[in-house]
Amino acid sequence: MEVYAKTLKKYGIPVQMSGGSLLSDVEELKEFIILLKFLRDPENQVLLVAVLKGIFFGISDKALAEYRLCGGVFRPYAEIPADLPEEIASLFRTAYEKLLMYLNWTRNNPPVTAFEKIAQDIGLIPLVLAGTEGQTGCGYIIKILEILRRNAVSGFSDFNSMVDRLDAIVNANLDEELDITGEERNAVRIMNLHKAKGLEAPVVFLANPYKKPNIAPDYHIQRAENKSVGYFVIKKKTGEFQPKRILAQPLNWAEYEAAETRYLNAEETRLLYVAATRAKNLLFISCCEKNNNKNPWEPLLDFTDTSKDVYEIPEIPVPKPDYPKSSVYIKRKELEEYTKHVKELINTAERPTYMELAVTDVISEDPLPAVKGGLGPEWGSAMHEIIERLVRDEAYYGNCMDLILKRYGFTEPEHGKQAEKLIKEFKESELYSRILNAELKLTEIPFAIRLESGDAVYEKLGINDSLPVILHGKIDLVVKEKDGWAVIDYKTNHYETEEQLNLLIRHYSKQIEIYCSVLEKILNEKAVSGELYFTGHGLVKVVP
């Protein structure tokens, strides 16, 4: 089917395929999946090298070798060797900055949002559109994105699951391609016989006058109304071009084989009937010049007159682009009017119909109390991730603390000791005991919710506007206890005095209140408390 689709497109004929796809030909999509797999497993150096060599960054083997010989490590947070030539160093610097930005997106956005942002930043759709399967490839990507959006509700909850789902979609191929040009009604539809059942067209071509050689069945299914029974021949492969050797077969196999052969022949006859009855006005039957022994349409040829009905296919040159033979001139006034019209269209299209906000955007309007000291926001992100790993599953917590600290650049022994001290305090805290005894615990919960003006949650955002808001964020921890749901957010800010701590509590109170309201709106259940956990201090109840 793909061969026919490509040939028709070469002649400028719109095509739509059913029952098959060209996904395997969209190289840009396959490269994008490799990138997503690396973002799922950023410690995988093989995937990182594949990404760096790929079409998105295009770093040559020579540059990769020189980077490695200069002592470079294939990790996005690694330092660039000082003695690496600047032209090569800039390639790695740019690539690593991009990859770290993408990693941050995967951690702080819902999975599908991360997919869209990365695809947009990397230029996936323009790159596919410029390729050999431009419109078809773009149609596939848009359709895949819609499938992921639809499945996001129940099919997966994190980035890793989304990558697995995407990989499964590509390996399985899409059943239908998506038309993005509006030419679908006037397109030639290419489909297999099973897809053609129930459809009709004025003109139908029965193409591909070849089929696989007849091979005796090695199974038989007794198809009954209530249940089916199967009989199978066990074979062993003896060589690439050698027939398989039979190891075992059911008693009376010759009878079962004959019955299955009759069934398969009858199925071919039924499909042949489907093929012959799809055309309203004209039916073209493909045939071979020499013999039609392997032609699936051969029985239909018996009803044709080869002296009258044969249609010789003419040689048609591939069309060349139709450029104007002479220059086209327009008046200045016409150009100005047209330019004005286009600007009006652009201004209308640019006018927002909704707002997109993160919860962190809302609280960032209030200045964060400045306290000198601490190890900076990277330390906070590292501790945040370590606590999240511990809470998710202590059995698999293992030595991930050291790996996470190294990933954020904390390699000194005192960093490990400080992290161990904070984790020890966390495990001895009242919160950890509640987590272990909770009916249900949920960690790192991404959400995106549409809020209309007048909604109670909308009012808490403090927006002086009436546009709908898409509010997104990620809740660190939610536990279901006997009394109901508790929302907990970890904070790793450095503070030295009780007054500084109280300032931090007031600053983050709005965030935890919004999280509680959002959780109630999504689950339609009451959040009985909203709490902040400060490392080095403990729990602070904010709501109610």
Residue pairs with C-beta under 8 A, 6 or more apart in sequence:
1 17
1 19
1 20
1 190
1 191
1 192
2 17
2 20
2 22
2 25
4 15
4 190
4 207
4 208
5 15
5 17
5 22
5 136
5 190
6 22
8 15
8 188
8 190
9 15
9 136
10 318
11 316
11 318
11 319
12 319
13 187
13 188
14 181
14 183
14 184
14 186
14 187
14 188
15 136
15 187
15 188
15 189
15 190
16 176
16 177
16 179
16 184
16 187
16 188
16 189
16 190
17 176
17 177
17 189
17 190
17 191
18 175
18 176
18 189
18 190
18 191
18 192
18 195
19 175
19 191
19 192
19 194
19 195
20 173
20 190
20 191
20 192
21 140
21 173
21 174
21 175
21 176
21 177
22 133
22 136
22 137
22 140
22 177
23 29
23 140
23 170
23 173
23 174
24 173
25 132
25 133
25 137
26 128
26 131
26 133
26 136
26 137
26 140
26 141
27 55
27 131
28 55
28 124
28 127
28 128
28 131
28 137
29 124
29 128
29 137
29 140
29 141
29 144
29 170
30 170
31 54
31 55
31 56
32 56
32 119
32 122
32 124
33 163
33 166
33 167
33 170
34 47
34 50
34 51
34 54
35 51
35 54
35 56
35 102
35 118
35 122
36 115
36 118
36 163
36 166
37 44
37 47
37 163
37 167
38 44
38 47
38 48
38 50
38 51
38 99
39 99
39 102
39 103
39 106
39 118
39 159
39 163
40 106
40 159
40 160
40 163
41 47
42 48
42 75
42 76
42 99
42 103
42 407
43 75
43 403
43 407
45 74
45 75
48 74
48 75
48 76
48 99
49 64
49 74
51 57
51 95
51 99
52 59
52 64
52 74
52 92
52 95
53 59
53 60
53 61
53 64
55 127
56 122
57 91
57 94
57 95
57 98
59 91
59 92
59 95
63 88
63 91
66 84
66 85
66 88
67 81
67 84
67 88
67 92
68 74
70 81
70 83
70 84
71 81
72 78
72 80
72 81
72 84
72 92
75 407
76 95
76 96
76 99
76 100
76 103
77 96
77 100
77 407
77 408
77 409
78 96
80 89
80 92
80 93
80 96
81 89
84 92
98 121
101 121
102 114
102 118
102 121
105 113
105 114
105 117
105 118
106 114
106 118
106 159
107 159
108 474
109 117
109 446
109 472
110 152
110 446
110 447
110 448
110 472
111 148
111 152
111 156
111 157
111 158
111 159
111 161
111 162
111 446
112 145
112 148
112 149
112 152
112 162
113 448
113 472
114 159
115 145
115 148
115 162
115 166
116 145
119 125
119 141
119 145
124 141
125 138
125 141
128 134
128 137
128 138
128 141
129 135
129 137
129 138
131 137
135 180
135 181
136 177
138 180
139 177
139 178
139 179
139 180
140 174
140 177
140 178
142 178
142 180
143 174
143 176
143 177
143 178
144 166
144 169
144 170
144 174
147 169
148 162
148 165
148 166
151 165
152 162
155 161
155 165
156 162
156 164
156 165
157 446
158 444
158 446
179 187
189 201
191 199
193 271
193 274
193 275
194 271
196 274
196 275
196 278
197 274
199 278
200 278
200 279
200 280
201 278
201 279
201 280
202 279
202 280
202 281
202 282
203 279
203 281
203 282
203 283
203 284
204 278
204 279
204 282
204 283
204 284
205 284
205 286
206 275
206 283
206 284
206 285
206 286
206 297
206 300
207 286
208 286
209 286
209 287
209 288
209 292
209 294
209 295
209 296
209 297
210 288
210 294
210 295
210 296
211 294
211 295
211 296
213 294
216 257
216 261
217 257
217 260
217 261
217 264
218 232
218 233
218 235
219 230
219 231
219 232
219 233
219 260
220 230
220 231
220 256
220 257
220 259
220 260
221 228
221 229
221 230
221 231
221 260
222 228
222 229
222 230
222 231
223 263
231 250
231 253
231 256
232 250
233 246
233 248
233 249
233 250
233 253
234 246
234 247
234 248
234 249
235 244
235 245
235 246
235 247
236 244
236 245
236 247
237 244
238 244
238 245
250 256
268 296
272 296
272 297
272 299
272 300
275 297
275 300
276 283
276 300
284 311
285 297
285 300
285 301
285 304
286 295
286 297
287 295
287 297
287 298
287 301
288 295
292 298
292 301
295 301
352 467
353 467
353 468
354 450
354 467
354 468
354 469
354 470
355 463
355 465
355 467
355 468
355 469
355 470
356 469
356 470
356 472
357 461
357 463
357 469
357 470
357 471
357 472
358 471
358 472
358 473
359 471
359 472
359 473
359 511
359 514
359 515
360 473
360 511
362 461
362 462
362 510
362 511
362 514
363 507
363 508
363 510
363 511
365 462
366 507
366 510
368 493
368 504
368 507
369 500
369 503
369 504
369 507
371 493
371 494
371 495
371 496
371 500
373 494
373 496
374 493
374 494
375 410
375 415
375 494
378 408
378 409
378 410
379 408
379 410
379 492
380 492
380 493
381 408
382 404
382 405
382 407
382 408
382 410
382 419
383 419
383 422
383 490
383 492
383 535
384 476
384 490
384 492
385 404
386 400
386 401
386 404
386 405
386 419
386 423
387 423
387 426
387 490
388 443
388 444
388 476
388 477
388 490
389 396
389 397
389 400
389 404
390 397
390 423
390 426
390 427
391 432
391 435
391 441
391 443
391 477
392 443
392 444
401 416
401 419
401 420
401 423
402 416
405 411
405 415
405 416
405 419
410 416
410 419
422 535
422 536
425 535
425 536
426 432
426 533
426 535
429 533
429 538
429 539
430 538
430 539
431 488
431 531
431 533
431 538
431 539
434 479
434 481
434 486
435 441
435 477
435 479
437 481
438 479
438 480
438 481
439 480
439 481
439 482
440 479
440 480
441 477
441 478
441 479
441 480
442 475
442 477
442 478
442 479
443 476
443 477
444 474
444 475
444 476
445 474
445 475
445 478
446 472
446 473
446 474
447 472
447 473
447 474
447 475
447 518
447 522
448 470
448 471
448 472
449 457
449 470
449 471
449 472
449 518
449 521
449 522
450 468
450 469
450 470
450 471
451 457
451 458
451 461
451 468
451 469
451 470
451 471
452 458
452 468
453 465
453 466
453 467
453 468
456 517
457 471
457 514
457 517
457 518
457 521
458 469
460 510
460 513
460 514
460 517
461 469
461 471
461 514
463 469
471 514
471 518
473 514
473 515
473 518
475 487
475 489
475 515
475 518
475 519
476 488
476 489
476 490
477 487
477 488
477 489
477 490
478 485
478 486
478 487
478 488
478 519
479 485
479 486
479 488
480 486
481 528
483 528
484 525
484 526
484 527
484 528
485 519
485 523
485 525
485 526
485 527
485 528
486 527
486 528
486 529
486 530
486 531
487 512
487 515
487 516
487 519
487 527
487 529
487 530
487 531
487 543
488 530
488 531
488 532
488 533
488 539
489 508
489 511
489 512
489 515
489 530
489 531
489 532
489 533
490 533
490 535
491 504
491 508
491 532
491 533
491 534
491 535
492 534
492 535
493 504
493 534
495 501
495 504
495 534
501 534
501 537
504 534
505 532
505 540
505 542
508 532
508 542
509 532
509 542
512 530
512 531
512 532
512 542
512 543
513 530
513 542
513 543
515 530
516 527
516 530
516 543
517 527
519 525
519 527
520 526
520 527
527 543
528 544
529 541
529 543
529 544
530 541
530 542
530 543
531 539
531 540
531 541
531 542
531 543
532 539
532 540
532 542
533 539
533 540
534 540
